[in-house]
Amino acid sequence: MKLDPSRHSVISEHILEFDHSFKWGNVRILDNEHNFYKRLTSEMIHIKEQKIVINSQKDSESLNNVYTEILYELAK
């Protein structure tokens, strides 16, 4: 049975399109925050810090581009 493609996650789409696999046993937690809004901000920052992303980045669109430029400079 095939799942409707519109219900695929970004990870599922990436695996299907590029035939990549992930090392699920080799993951690390980048941050731990109990406050919901701080956690969203932290997630946006960590997504924007990545040079190679599979994340659609729709959840990080609200992070102002000024911060994006600063993050890119810090990552150098």
N, CA, C and O atoms as CSV, one atom per row, in Angstrom:
chain,resi,resn,atom,element,x,y,z
A,1,MET,N,N,0.838,-1.173,0.000
A,1,MET,CA,C,0.000,0.000,0.000
A,1,MET,C,C,0.889,1.244,0.000
A,1,MET,O,O,1.817,1.347,0.802
A,2,LYS,N,N,0.608,2.177,-0.889
A,2,LYS,CA,C,1.387,3.405,-0.957
A,2,LYS,C,C,0.663,4.526,-0.225
A,2,LYS,O,O,-0.556,4.669,-0.310
A,3,LEU,N,N,1.444,5.305,0.486
A,3,LEU,CA,C,0.901,6.452,1.199
A,3,LEU,C,C,0.756,7.611,0.218
A,3,LEU,O,O,1.611,7.807,-0.646
A,4,ASP,N,N,-0.303,8.361,0.349
A,4,ASP,CA,C,-0.529,9.535,-0.487
A,4,ASP,C,C,0.672,10.470,-0.349
A,4,ASP,O,O,1.014,10.862,0.766
A,5,PRO,N,N,1.330,10.842,-1.479
A,5,PRO,CA,C,2.532,11.702,-1.413
A,5,PRO,C,C,2.317,13.017,-0.676
A,5,PRO,O,O,3.267,13.571,-0.123
A,6,SER,N,N,1.099,13.524,-0.655
A,6,SER,CA,C,0.849,14.784,0.047
A,6,SER,C,C,0.976,14.622,1.561
A,6,SER,O,O,1.032,15.612,2.290
A,7,ARG,N,N,1.021,13.391,2.027
A,7,ARG,CA,C,1.145,13.127,3.464
A,7,ARG,C,C,2.565,12.767,3.867
A,7,ARG,O,O,2.807,12.467,5.036
A,8,HIS,N,N,3.508,12.788,2.938
A,8,HIS,CA,C,4.901,12.475,3.251
A,8,HIS,C,C,5.522,13.604,4.066
A,8,HIS,O,O,5.221,14.779,3.856
A,9,SER,N,N,6.376,13.232,4.981
A,9,SER,CA,C,7.151,14.241,5.702
A,9,SER,C,C,8.301,14.689,4.806
A,9,SER,O,O,8.570,14.071,3.776
A,10,VAL,N,N,8.971,15.754,5.197
A,10,VAL,CA,C,10.130,16.229,4.448
A,10,VAL,C,C,11.198,15.138,4.393
A,10,VAL,O,O,11.861,14.963,3.372
A,11,ILE,N,N,11.358,14.417,5.482
A,11,ILE,CA,C,12.351,13.342,5.539
A,11,ILE,C,C,11.967,12.218,4.582
A,11,ILE,O,O,12.817,11.703,3.855
A,12,SER,N,N,10.699,11.837,4.578
A,12,SER,CA,C,10.241,10.782,3.666
A,12,SER,C,C,10.461,11.184,2.216
A,12,SER,O,O,10.935,10.385,1.409
A,13,GLU,N,N,10.119,12.417,1.889
A,13,GLU,CA,C,10.316,12.900,0.513
A,13,GLU,C,C,11.793,12.860,0.129
A,13,GLU,O,O,12.139,12.454,-0.981
A,14,HIS,N,N,12.659,13.278,1.045
A,14,HIS,CA,C,14.094,13.292,0.780
A,14,HIS,C,C,14.618,11.872,0.546
A,14,HIS,O,O,15.387,11.638,-0.387
A,15,ILE,N,N,14.209,10.944,1.378
A,15,ILE,CA,C,14.639,9.543,1.227
A,15,ILE,C,C,14.194,8.990,-0.117
A,15,ILE,O,O,14.971,8.336,-0.813
A,16,LEU,N,N,12.941,9.252,-0.483
A,16,LEU,CA,C,12.413,8.741,-1.750
A,16,LEU,C,C,13.076,9.403,-2.957
A,16,LEU,O,O,13.389,8.728,-3.938
A,17,GLU,N,N,13.293,10.708,-2.893
A,17,GLU,CA,C,13.846,11.433,-4.036
A,17,GLU,C,C,15.336,11.160,-4.252
A,17,GLU,O,O,15.776,11.016,-5.393
A,18,PHE,N,N,16.108,11.087,-3.182
A,18,PHE,CA,C,17.560,10.977,-3.302
A,18,PHE,C,C,18.116,9.614,-2.901
A,18,PHE,O,O,19.324,9.393,-2.989
A,19,ASP,N,N,17.262,8.706,-2.465
A,19,ASP,CA,C,17.666,7.377,-2.034
A,19,ASP,C,C,18.729,7.446,-0.931
A,19,ASP,O,O,19.660,6.642,-0.892
A,20,HIS,N,N,18.564,8.432,-0.033
A,20,HIS,CA,C,19.461,8.580,1.109
A,20,HIS,C,C,18.871,7.867,2.309
A,20,HIS,O,O,17.662,7.646,2.384
A,21,SER,N,N,19.717,7.515,3.227
A,21,SER,CA,C,19.236,6.995,4.500
A,21,SER,C,C,19.862,7.822,5.617
A,21,SER,O,O,20.856,8.515,5.402
A,22,PHE,N,N,19.294,7.748,6.776
A,22,PHE,CA,C,19.766,8.531,7.908
A,22,PHE,C,C,20.293,7.611,8.993
A,22,PHE,O,O,19.820,6.484,9.138
A,23,LYS,N,N,21.256,8.077,9.747
A,23,LYS,CA,C,21.827,7.320,10.865
A,23,LYS,C,C,21.029,7.666,12.120
A,23,LYS,O,O,21.451,8.486,12.935
A,24,TRP,N,N,19.874,7.029,12.259
A,24,TRP,CA,C,18.973,7.344,13.360
A,24,TRP,C,C,19.583,7.030,14.725
A,24,TRP,O,O,19.160,7.601,15.730
A,25,GLY,N,N,20.555,6.147,14.775
A,25,GLY,CA,C,21.201,5.832,16.041
A,25,GLY,C,C,22.297,6.816,16.401
A,25,GLY,O,O,22.877,6.725,17.483
A,26,ASN,N,N,22.592,7.760,15.509
A,26,ASN,CA,C,23.676,8.718,15.717
A,26,ASN,C,C,23.119,10.143,15.648
A,26,ASN,O,O,23.555,10.943,14.820
A,27,VAL,N,N,22.168,10.452,16.510
A,27,VAL,CA,C,21.576,11.789,16.533
A,27,VAL,C,C,22.021,12.507,17.794
A,27,VAL,O,O,22.458,11.880,18.759
A,28,ARG,N,N,21.907,13.821,17.774
A,28,ARG,CA,C,22.218,14.569,18.991
A,28,ARG,C,C,21.196,15.675,19.177
A,28,ARG,O,O,20.680,16.235,18.210
A,29,ILE,N,N,20.916,15.974,20.407
A,29,ILE,CA,C,19.980,17.036,20.757
A,29,ILE,C,C,20.756,18.336,20.796
A,29,ILE,O,O,21.741,18.453,21.524
A,30,LEU,N,N,20.318,19.316,20.015
A,30,LEU,CA,C,21.035,20.577,19.914
A,30,LEU,C,C,20.685,21.546,21.032
A,30,LEU,O,O,21.493,22.402,21.390
A,31,ASP,N,N,19.489,21.416,21.583
A,31,ASP,CA,C,19.067,22.339,22.625
A,31,ASP,C,C,17.920,21.704,23.390
A,31,ASP,O,O,17.236,20.817,22.880
A,32,ASN,N,N,17.717,22.160,24.605
A,32,ASN,CA,C,16.613,21.691,25.425
A,32,ASN,C,C,15.997,22.911,26.075
A,32,ASN,O,O,16.648,23.580,26.877
A,33,GLU,N,N,14.765,23.209,25.746
A,33,GLU,CA,C,14.096,24.394,26.271
A,33,GLU,C,C,12.655,24.039,26.625
A,33,GLU,O,O,11.928,23.495,25.795
A,34,HIS,N,N,12.243,24.342,27.846
A,34,HIS,CA,C,10.894,24.017,28.298
A,34,HIS,C,C,9.868,25.043,27.845
A,34,HIS,O,O,8.710,24.693,27.617
A,35,ASN,N,N,10.267,26.302,27.711
A,35,ASN,CA,C,9.357,27.356,27.289
A,35,ASN,C,C,9.070,27.207,25.792
A,35,ASN,O,O,9.996,27.175,24.981
A,36,PHE,N,N,7.789,27.116,25.429
A,36,PHE,CA,C,7.396,26.862,24.049
A,36,PHE,C,C,7.952,27.909,23.079
A,36,PHE,O,O,8.514,27.543,22.048
A,37,TYR,N,N,7.810,29.183,23.382
A,37,TYR,CA,C,8.242,30.246,22.464
A,37,TYR,C,C,9.761,30.312,22.344
A,37,TYR,O,O,10.294,30.559,21.263
A,38,LYS,N,N,10.447,30.091,23.450
A,38,LYS,CA,C,11.907,30.040,23.384
A,38,LYS,C,C,12.355,28.832,22.571
A,38,LYS,O,O,13.339,28.904,21.835
A,39,ARG,N,N,11.625,27.717,22.705
A,39,ARG,CA,C,11.952,26.510,21.946
A,39,ARG,C,C,11.759,26.750,20.449
A,39,ARG,O,O,12.580,26.297,19.651
A,40,LEU,N,N,10.699,27.448,20.047
A,40,LEU,CA,C,10.488,27.769,18.640
A,40,LEU,C,C,11.620,28.645,18.100
A,40,LEU,O,O,12.111,28.435,16.991
A,41,THR,N,N,12.019,29.625,18.900
A,41,THR,CA,C,13.119,30.498,18.484
A,41,THR,C,C,14.409,29.708,18.351
A,41,THR,O,O,15.150,29.887,17.384
A,42,SER,N,N,14.682,28.848,19.299
A,42,SER,CA,C,15.880,28.012,19.247
A,42,SER,C,C,15.867,27.124,18.008
A,42,SER,O,O,16.888,26.960,17.341
A,43,GLU,N,N,14.699,26.551,17.706
A,43,GLU,CA,C,14.590,25.696,16.529
A,43,GLU,C,C,14.860,26.491,15.251
A,43,GLU,O,O,15.563,26.018,14.357
A,44,MET,N,N,14.303,27.696,15.168
A,44,MET,CA,C,14.545,28.528,13.981
A,44,MET,C,C,16.031,28.821,13.816
A,44,MET,O,O,16.566,28.757,12.709
A,45,ILE,N,N,16.687,29.140,14.915
A,45,ILE,CA,C,18.119,29.458,14.862
A,45,ILE,C,C,18.915,28.234,14.410
A,45,ILE,O,O,19.790,28.352,13.552
A,46,HIS,N,N,18.628,27.078,14.969
A,46,HIS,CA,C,19.371,25.874,14.591
A,46,HIS,C,C,19.116,25.479,13.142
A,46,HIS,O,O,20.021,24.987,12.468
A,47,ILE,N,N,17.911,25.685,12.662
A,47,ILE,CA,C,17.618,25.393,11.252
A,47,ILE,C,C,18.400,26.345,10.357
A,47,ILE,O,O,19.004,25.921,9.371
A,48,LYS,N,N,18.391,27.627,10.696
A,48,LYS,CA,C,19.082,28.633,9.879
A,48,LYS,C,C,20.602,28.462,9.917
A,48,LYS,O,O,21.285,28.870,8.977
A,49,GLU,N,N,21.137,27.874,10.969
A,49,GLU,CA,C,22.584,27.662,11.070
A,49,GLU,C,C,23.090,26.602,10.088
A,49,GLU,O,O,24.274,26.580,9.751
A,50,GLN,N,N,22.209,25.742,9.638
A,50,GLN,CA,C,22.621,24.631,8.783
A,50,GLN,C,C,22.926,25.105,7.363
A,50,GLN,O,O,22.183,25.902,6.790
A,51,LYS,N,N,24.014,24.612,6.813
A,51,LYS,CA,C,24.371,24.946,5.431
A,51,LYS,C,C,23.676,24.000,4.464
A,51,LYS,O,O,23.263,24.412,3.380
A,52,ILE,N,N,23.547,22.745,4.844
A,52,ILE,CA,C,22.854,21.754,4.025
A,52,ILE,C,C,21.618,21.329,4.808
A,52,ILE,O,O,21.726,20.735,5.881
A,53,VAL,N,N,20.449,21.638,4.266
A,53,VAL,CA,C,19.217,21.368,4.997
A,53,VAL,C,C,18.251,20.534,4.171
A,53,VAL,O,O,18.227,20.624,2.943
A,54,ILE,N,N,17.469,19.738,4.843
A,54,ILE,CA,C,16.350,19.079,4.191
A,54,ILE,C,C,15.051,19.680,4.703
A,54,ILE,O,O,13.980,19.413,4.159
A,55,ASN,N,N,15.148,20.492,5.749
A,55,ASN,CA,C,13.975,21.125,6.323
A,55,ASN,C,C,13.406,22.127,5.322
A,55,ASN,O,O,14.163,22.861,4.686
A,56,SER,N,N,12.100,22.167,5.177
A,56,SER,CA,C,11.468,23.095,4.235
A,56,SER,C,C,11.628,24.544,4.676
A,56,SER,O,O,11.404,25.454,3.878
A,57,GLN,N,N,12.002,24.772,5.898
A,57,GLN,CA,C,12.260,26.074,6.505
A,57,GLN,C,C,11.034,26.972,6.574
A,57,GLN,O,O,11.168,28.176,6.793
A,58,LYS,N,N,9.852,26.416,6.392
A,58,LYS,CA,C,8.638,27.212,6.549
A,58,LYS,C,C,8.473,27.664,7.999
A,58,LYS,O,O,7.911,28.726,8.266
A,59,ASP,N,N,8.963,26.855,8.924
A,59,ASP,CA,C,8.840,27.206,10.334
A,59,ASP,C,C,9.896,28.208,10.784
A,59,ASP,O,O,9.873,28.645,11.935
A,60,SER,N,N,10.813,28.578,9.910
A,60,SER,CA,C,11.838,29.552,10.281
A,60,SER,C,C,11.715,30.846,9.482
A,60,SER,O,O,12.600,31.698,9.546
A,61,GLU,N,N,10.634,30.998,8.738
A,61,GLU,CA,C,10.437,32.206,7.936
A,61,GLU,C,C,10.259,33.453,8.787
A,61,GLU,O,O,10.578,34.555,8.340
A,62,SER,N,N,9.759,33.299,9.999
A,62,SER,CA,C,9.517,34.474,10.836
A,62,SER,C,C,10.783,35.010,11.496
A,62,SER,O,O,10.743,36.057,12.142
A,63,LEU,N,N,11.903,34.312,11.345
A,63,LEU,CA,C,13.166,34.820,11.885
A,63,LEU,C,C,13.691,35.899,10.947
A,63,LEU,O,O,13.935,35.637,9.769
A,64,ASN,N,N,13.863,37.088,11.456
A,64,ASN,CA,C,14.299,38.223,10.649
A,64,ASN,C,C,15.621,37.925,9.955
A,64,ASN,O,O,16.500,37.291,10.539
A,65,ASN,N,N,15.769,38.378,8.714
A,65,ASN,CA,C,16.978,38.126,7.927
A,65,ASN,C,C,18.235,38.716,8.550
A,65,ASN,O,O,19.338,38.246,8.269
A,66,VAL,N,N,18.093,39.731,9.385
A,66,VAL,CA,C,19.248,40.297,10.081
A,66,VAL,C,C,19.922,39.196,10.909
A,66,VAL,O,O,21.148,39.086,10.923
A,67,TYR,N,N,19.120,38.393,11.589
A,67,TYR,CA,C,19.666,37.310,12.403
A,67,TYR,C,C,20.275,36.217,11.535
A,67,TYR,O,O,21.271,35.597,11.908
A,68,THR,N,N,19.675,35.989,10.386
A,68,THR,CA,C,20.203,34.978,9.471
A,68,THR,C,C,21.620,35.341,9.048
A,68,THR,O,O,22.505,34.485,9.037
A,69,GLU,N,N,21.838,36.596,8.702
A,69,GLU,CA,C,23.174,37.051,8.301
A,69,GLU,C,C,24.173,36.914,9.454
A,69,GLU,O,O,25.317,36.514,9.238
A,70,ILE,N,N,23.753,37.237,10.651
A,70,ILE,CA,C,24.624,37.101,11.816
A,70,ILE,C,C,24.986,35.631,12.031
A,70,ILE,O,O,26.143,35.308,12.296
A,71,LEU,N,N,24.003,34.745,11.917
A,71,LEU,CA,C,24.259,33.314,12.096
A,71,LEU,C,C,25.230,32.789,11.053
A,71,LEU,O,O,26.112,31.992,11.374
A,72,TYR,N,N,25.078,33.228,9.801
A,72,TYR,CA,C,25.998,32.808,8.750
A,72,TYR,C,C,27.417,33.265,9.054
A,72,TYR,O,O,28.373,32.523,8.830
A,73,GLU,N,N,27.556,34.479,9.561
A,73,GLU,CA,C,28.892,34.998,9.900
A,73,GLU,C,C,29.497,34.228,11.069
A,73,GLU,O,O,30.691,33.930,11.065
A,74,LEU,N,N,28.688,33.910,12.056
A,74,LEU,CA,C,29.191,33.147,13.204
A,74,LEU,C,C,29.591,31.733,12.829
A,74,LEU,O,O,30.475,31.149,13.454
A,75,ALA,N,N,28.943,31.177,11.806
A,75,ALA,CA,C,29.227,29.801,11.396
A,75,ALA,C,C,30.530,29.678,10.610
A,75,ALA,O,O,31.028,28.570,10.408
A,76,LYS,N,N,31.078,30.790,10.172
A,76,LYS,CA,C,32.333,30.749,9.369
A,76,LYS,C,C,33.508,30.319,10.193
A,76,LYS,O,O,34.623,30.233,9.680
